[in-house]
Amino acid sequence: MQGQGLMDTGKGKIVIDADVIATYAGSVAVECFGIVGMAAVNMKDGLVKLLKSDYLSHGIDVVVEDNEISLDFHVIISYGISISTVTDNLDETVRYKVEEFTGMKVRAINVYVEGVRVID
């Protein structure tokens, strides 16, 4: 996470921390069709772990530059669903909701599918 969003309203400044953006984006993402949850990859042994809902922001990297947001999502998706359908839905939904929430433009959304899970 790096950077902060900054808006000057004419009455004062609003600063939005990258962690706030990550937490909001993560909560939006897990509501998207086909997303099981955010993933954390252990660099030491390469194991992928499904993150609990309290740690959603750990599966998201946020960079804010020139008041534009770039998001990297590390996700686990449902088995048997088209990856392109899931990622297109994630991109559209998150882009719209994060732009509405922050008032800033989303420059890029990159999705890294770290695993698939069978959902009962």
GROMACS elastic network, one bead per residue, 0.5 to 0.9 nm:
[ bonds ]
;  ai    aj funct       b0    kb
    1    17     6  0.88774   500
    1    18     6  0.57289   500
    1    19     6  0.66254   500
    1    22     6  0.81101   500
    1    60     6  0.83082   500
    1    61     6  0.55357   500
    1    63     6  0.59035   500
    1    64     6  0.84353   500
    2    17     6  0.83282   500
    2    18     6  0.60603   500
    2    19     6  0.84704   500
    2    61     6  0.84194   500
    2    62     6  0.63996   500
    2    63     6  0.50955   500
    2    64     6  0.64450   500
    2    65     6  0.87538   500
    3    16     6  0.89488   500
    3    17     6  0.70312   500
    3    18     6  0.60852   500
    3    62     6  0.81642   500
    3    63     6  0.60055   500
    3    65     6  0.66710   500
    3    67     6  0.89749   500
    4    15     6  0.64078   500
    4    16     6  0.54843   500
    4    18     6  0.55761   500
    4    19     6  0.89853   500
    4    63     6  0.82469   500
    4    64     6  0.58796   500
    4    65     6  0.79453   500
    4    67     6  0.77605   500
    5    14     6  0.78712   500
    5    15     6  0.55216   500
    5    17     6  0.65097   500
    5    18     6  0.74693   500
    5    64     6  0.63864   500
    5    65     6  0.80134   500
    5    66     6  0.81253   500
    5    67     6  0.53272   500
    5    68     6  0.77704   500
    5    69     6  0.82545   500
    5   102     6  0.80174   500
    5   104     6  0.75467   500
    6    13     6  0.68281   500
    6    14     6  0.56768   500
    6    16     6  0.64732   500
    6    17     6  0.89801   500
    6    66     6  0.88127   500
    6    67     6  0.65084   500
    6   104     6  0.88911   500
    7    12     6  0.84373   500
    7    13     6  0.55739   500
    7    14     6  0.51011   500
    7    15     6  0.66035   500
    7    16     6  0.85563   500
    7    67     6  0.80975   500
    7   103     6  0.82671   500
    7   104     6  0.85492   500
    8    11     6  0.74503   500
    8    12     6  0.58642   500
    8    14     6  0.63959   500
    8    15     6  0.89214   500
    9    12     6  0.55835   500
    9    13     6  0.60637   500
    9    14     6  0.74841   500
   10    13     6  0.76458   500
   16    19     6  0.84334   500
   16    20     6  0.67615   500
   16    21     6  0.73941   500
   16   102     6  0.76456   500
   17    20     6  0.54332   500
   17    21     6  0.67624   500
   17    22     6  0.89322   500
   18    21     6  0.50894   500
   18    22     6  0.61731   500
   18    23     6  0.86750   500
   18    61     6  0.87764   500
   18    62     6  0.60121   500
   18    63     6  0.70558   500
   18    64     6  0.70839   500
   18    69     6  0.89527   500
   19    23     6  0.61089   500
   19    24     6  0.85725   500
   19    57     6  0.70849   500
   19    62     6  0.77295   500
   20    23     6  0.52181   500
   20    24     6  0.62233   500
   20    25     6  0.85191   500
   20    57     6  0.86124   500
   21    24     6  0.52382   500
   21    25     6  0.59681   500
   21    26     6  0.84445   500
   21    57     6  0.86156   500
   21    62     6  0.74380   500
   21    69     6  0.88767   500
   21    98     6  0.75089   500
   21   101     6  0.87386   500
   21   102     6  0.78020   500
   22    25     6  0.50861   500
   22    26     6  0.59522   500
   22    27     6  0.85797   500
   22    56     6  0.79304   500
   22    57     6  0.50174   500
   22    58     6  0.81810   500
   22    59     6  0.87127   500
   22    60     6  0.60729   500
   22    61     6  0.71193   500
   22    62     6  0.62740   500
   22    71     6  0.80577   500
   23    26     6  0.51528   500
   23    27     6  0.63003   500
   23    28     6  0.87492   500
   23    55     6  0.83578   500
   23    56     6  0.63902   500
   23    58     6  0.86200   500
   23    60     6  0.83924   500
   24    27     6  0.52129   500
   24    28     6  0.63356   500
   24    29     6  0.86416   500
   24    57     6  0.81517   500
   24    98     6  0.75080   500
   24   101     6  0.85112   500
   25    28     6  0.51224   500
   25    29     6  0.60390   500
   25    30     6  0.87843   500
   25    56     6  0.87808   500
   25    57     6  0.79142   500
   25    60     6  0.81666   500
   25    71     6  0.85579   500
   25    94     6  0.62897   500
   25    95     6  0.88257   500
   25    97     6  0.80725   500
   25    98     6  0.64753   500
   26    30     6  0.62831   500
   26    31     6  0.88059   500
   26    37     6  0.85933   500
   26    38     6  0.74415   500
   26    53     6  0.88176   500
   26    55     6  0.89834   500
   26    56     6  0.53535   500
   26    57     6  0.58428   500
   26    58     6  0.89043   500
   26    59     6  0.79094   500
   26    60     6  0.70925   500
   26    73     6  0.83151   500
   26    94     6  0.87421   500
   27    30     6  0.55910   500
   27    31     6  0.68118   500
   27    53     6  0.81300   500
   27    56     6  0.71029   500
   27    57     6  0.85503   500
   28    31     6  0.54715   500
   28    32     6  0.68952   500
   28    90     6  0.85512   500
   28    93     6  0.75883   500
   28    94     6  0.62375   500
   28    97     6  0.76103   500
   28    98     6  0.85147   500
   29    32     6  0.52923   500
   29    33     6  0.87534   500
   29    35     6  0.71315   500
   29    37     6  0.78923   500
   29    38     6  0.83606   500
   29    73     6  0.87136   500
   29    90     6  0.61815   500
   29    91     6  0.88586   500
   29    93     6  0.77979   500
   29    94     6  0.64437   500
   30    33     6  0.80961   500
   30    34     6  0.86246   500
   30    35     6  0.56646   500
   30    36     6  0.66090   500
   30    37     6  0.54824   500
   30    38     6  0.74176   500
   30    53     6  0.87950   500
   30    56     6  0.85800   500
   30    75     6  0.89987   500
   30    90     6  0.89365   500
   31    34     6  0.86842   500
   31    35     6  0.72435   500
   31    36     6  0.88016   500
   31    37     6  0.89119   500
   32    35     6  0.58236   500
   32    36     6  0.88227   500
   32    86     6  0.76917   500
   32    89     6  0.68746   500
   32    90     6  0.60004   500
   32    93     6  0.75043   500
   32    94     6  0.87346   500
   33    36     6  0.86408   500
   33    78     6  0.88446   500
   33    85     6  0.87974   500
   33    86     6  0.63310   500
   33    89     6  0.72314   500
   33    90     6  0.78710   500
   34    76     6  0.87772   500
   34    77     6  0.55427   500
   34    78     6  0.51427   500
   34    79     6  0.83101   500
   34    81     6  0.67143   500
   34    82     6  0.85914   500
   34    83     6  0.84426   500
   34    85     6  0.85256   500
   34    86     6  0.55930   500
   34    87     6  0.87482   500
   34    89     6  0.89940   500
   35    38     6  0.81114   500
   35    75     6  0.70097   500
   35    76     6  0.62556   500
   35    78     6  0.61689   500
   35    86     6  0.71077   500
   35    87     6  0.88376   500
   35    90     6  0.83041   500
   36    50     6  0.83505   500
   36    75     6  0.74995   500
   36    76     6  0.54689   500
   36    77     6  0.50464   500
   36    78     6  0.58965   500
   36   116     6  0.81616   500
   36   117     6  0.73346   500
   36   119     6  0.81334   500
   37    50     6  0.63923   500
   37    51     6  0.67380   500
   37    52     6  0.79781   500
   37    53     6  0.80477   500
   37    56     6  0.77851   500
   37    59     6  0.87933   500
   37    74     6  0.87296   500
   37    75     6  0.58440   500
   37    76     6  0.54952   500
   37    77     6  0.71303   500
   38    49     6  0.85008   500
   38    50     6  0.60815   500
   38    51     6  0.55970   500
   38    52     6  0.80897   500
   38    53     6  0.84723   500
   38    55     6  0.84375   500
   38    56     6  0.58703   500
   38    57     6  0.80641   500
   38    58     6  0.77736   500
   38    59     6  0.50568   500
   38    60     6  0.76449   500
   38    73     6  0.73956   500
   38    74     6  0.57977   500
   38    76     6  0.61060   500
   38    77     6  0.89673   500
   38   114     6  0.89435   500
   39    48     6  0.63684   500
   39    49     6  0.55256   500
   39    51     6  0.56071   500
   39    56     6  0.82628   500
   39    58     6  0.78972   500
   39    59     6  0.52000   500
   39    60     6  0.86121   500
   39    73     6  0.84046   500
   39    74     6  0.52671   500
   39    75     6  0.50407   500
   39    76     6  0.60784   500
   39   113     6  0.86180   500
   39   114     6  0.66714   500
   39   115     6  0.81450   500
   40    47     6  0.83028   500
   40    48     6  0.57122   500
   40    49     6  0.51893   500
   40    50     6  0.65680   500
   40    51     6  0.65914   500
   40    58     6  0.68899   500
   40    59     6  0.55384   500
   40    74     6  0.70740   500
   40    75     6  0.83813   500
   40   114     6  0.83941   500
   41    44     6  0.87809   500
   41    45     6  0.85994   500
   41    46     6  0.60966   500
   41    47     6  0.57386   500
   41    49     6  0.63349   500
   41    59     6  0.85617   500
   41    74     6  0.84675   500
   41   114     6  0.78398   500
   42    45     6  0.58569   500
   42    46     6  0.51124   500
   42    47     6  0.53318   500
   42    48     6  0.64188   500
   42    49     6  0.78382   500
   43    46     6  0.51906   500
   43    47     6  0.76274   500
   44    47     6  0.81810   500
   48    76     6  0.89917   500
   48   114     6  0.67709   500
   48   115     6  0.73554   500
   50    75     6  0.83422   500
   50    76     6  0.71893   500
   51    54     6  0.78989   500
   51    55     6  0.59455   500
   51    56     6  0.63012   500
   51    58     6  0.78293   500
   51    59     6  0.75135   500
   52    55     6  0.55732   500
   52    56     6  0.67282   500
   53    56     6  0.54359   500
   53    57     6  0.89479   500
   54    57     6  0.82395   500
   55    58     6  0.56308   500
   55    59     6  0.77862   500
   56    59     6  0.58610   500
   56    60     6  0.73746   500
   57    60     6  0.52498   500
   57    61     6  0.77883   500
   58    61     6  0.76066   500
   58    74     6  0.89737   500
   59    72     6  0.82230   500
   59    73     6  0.61558   500
   59    74     6  0.52098   500
   59    75     6  0.71781   500
   60    71     6  0.67758   500
   60    72     6  0.54835   500
   60    74     6  0.62427   500
   60    75     6  0.87873   500
   61    70     6  0.81056   500
   61    71     6  0.57210   500
   61    73     6  0.67329   500
   61    74     6  0.85351   500
   62    69     6  0.69339   500
   62    70     6  0.57963   500
   62    72     6  0.65915   500
   62    73     6  0.89831   500
   63    68     6  0.82173   500
   63    69     6  0.58386   500
   63    70     6  0.51857   500
   63    71     6  0.66633   500
   63    72     6  0.87841   500
   64    67     6  0.59782   500
   64    68     6  0.55202   500
   64    70     6  0.64025   500
   64    71     6  0.88898   500
   65    68     6  0.53781   500
   65    69     6  0.66612   500
   65    70     6  0.82143   500
   66    69     6  0.84505   500
   67   104     6  0.60594   500
   67   105     6  0.71506   500
   67   106     6  0.89025   500
   68   104     6  0.59672   500
   68   105     6  0.50255   500
   68   106     6  0.56123   500
   68   107     6  0.56916   500
   68   108     6  0.87568   500
   69    99     6  0.89580   500
   69   104     6  0.71739   500
   69   105     6  0.62782   500
   69   107     6  0.54586   500
   69   108     6  0.69460   500
   69   109     6  0.86204   500
   70   106     6  0.60862   500
   70   107     6  0.54149   500
   70   109     6  0.59451   500
   70   110     6  0.80076   500
   71   106     6  0.79434   500
   71   107     6  0.83089   500
   71   108     6  0.61925   500
   71   110     6  0.62057   500
   71   111     6  0.83827   500
   72   108     6  0.82363   500
   72   109     6  0.58947   500
   72   111     6  0.58863   500
   72   112     6  0.73555   500
   73   109     6  0.75013   500
   73   110     6  0.61756   500
   73   112     6  0.59422   500
   73   113     6  0.81948   500
   74   110     6  0.86739   500
   74   111     6  0.61923   500
   74   113     6  0.60208   500
   74   114     6  0.61939   500
   75   111     6  0.72356   500
   75   112     6  0.62344   500
   75   113     6  0.51332   500
   75   114     6  0.57244   500
   75   115     6  0.71227   500
   75   116     6  0.87073   500
   76   112     6  0.87128   500
   76   113     6  0.59318   500
   76   114     6  0.56562   500
   76   116     6  0.52903   500
   76   117     6  0.69503   500
   77    81     6  0.80165   500
   77    83     6  0.78303   500
   77    86     6  0.78397   500
   77   113     6  0.71178   500
   77   114     6  0.82707   500
   77   115     6  0.65099   500
   77   117     6  0.63178   500
   77   118     6  0.87622   500
   78    81     6  0.62282   500
   78    83     6  0.89641   500
   78   115     6  0.87480   500
   78   116     6  0.55213   500
   78   117     6  0.51793   500
   78   118     6  0.59427   500
   78   119     6  0.63931   500
   79    82     6  0.86465   500
   79   116     6  0.53450   500
   79   117     6  0.53283   500
   79   118     6  0.51075   500
   79   119     6  0.73100   500
   80    83     6  0.87241   500
   80   116     6  0.87186   500
   80   118     6  0.81101   500
   81    84     6  0.87768   500
   81    85     6  0.76343   500
   81    86     6  0.73740   500
   82    85     6  0.52429   500
   82    86     6  0.63817   500
   82    87     6  0.87270   500
   83    86     6  0.51544   500
   83    87     6  0.60808   500
   83    88     6  0.84349   500
   83   113     6  0.84188   500
   84    87     6  0.51515   500
   84    88     6  0.58638   500
   84    89     6  0.84006   500
   85    88     6  0.52349   500
   85    89     6  0.61490   500
   85    90     6  0.85626   500
   86    89     6  0.52464   500
   86    90     6  0.61340   500
   86    91     6  0.86506   500
   87    91     6  0.60168   500
   87    92     6  0.85818   500
   87   111     6  0.68747   500
   88    91     6  0.51304   500
   88    92     6  0.62074   500
   88    93     6  0.85342   500
   89    92     6  0.52830   500
   89    93     6  0.59732   500
   89    94     6  0.83036   500
   90    93     6  0.53430   500
   90    94     6  0.58161   500
   90    95     6  0.81132   500
   90   109     6  0.89841   500
   90   111     6  0.86282   500
   91    94     6  0.54875   500
   91    95     6  0.57979   500
   91    96     6  0.84320   500
   91   108     6  0.89859   500
   91   109     6  0.63744   500
   91   110     6  0.83542   500
   91   111     6  0.83860   500
   92    95     6  0.53042   500
   92    96     6  0.61618   500
   92    97     6  0.86250   500
   93    96     6  0.53825   500
   93    97     6  0.61442   500
   93    98     6  0.84210   500
   94    97     6  0.52279   500
   94    98     6  0.57288   500
   94    99     6  0.81799   500
   94   109     6  0.85544   500
   95    98     6  0.54703   500
   95    99     6  0.60302   500
   95   100     6  0.85467   500
   95   105     6  0.83017   500
   95   106     6  0.60799   500
   95   107     6  0.89135   500
   95   108     6  0.86537   500
   95   109     6  0.77426   500
   96    99     6  0.53790   500
   96   100     6  0.62263   500
   96   101     6  0.86408   500
   96   106     6  0.85830   500
   97   100     6  0.50767   500
   97   101     6  0.59784   500
   97   102     6  0.85571   500
   98   102     6  0.59372   500
   98   103     6  0.78853   500
   98   104     6  0.79021   500
   98   105     6  0.83598   500
   98   106     6  0.74847   500
   99   102     6  0.53866   500
   99   103     6  0.52632   500
   99   104     6  0.53394   500
   99   105     6  0.56606   500
   99   106     6  0.63942   500
  100   103     6  0.55263   500
  100   104     6  0.77733   500
  101   104     6  0.82352   500
  102   105     6  0.83038   500
  106   109     6  0.74970   500
  113   116     6  0.78581   500
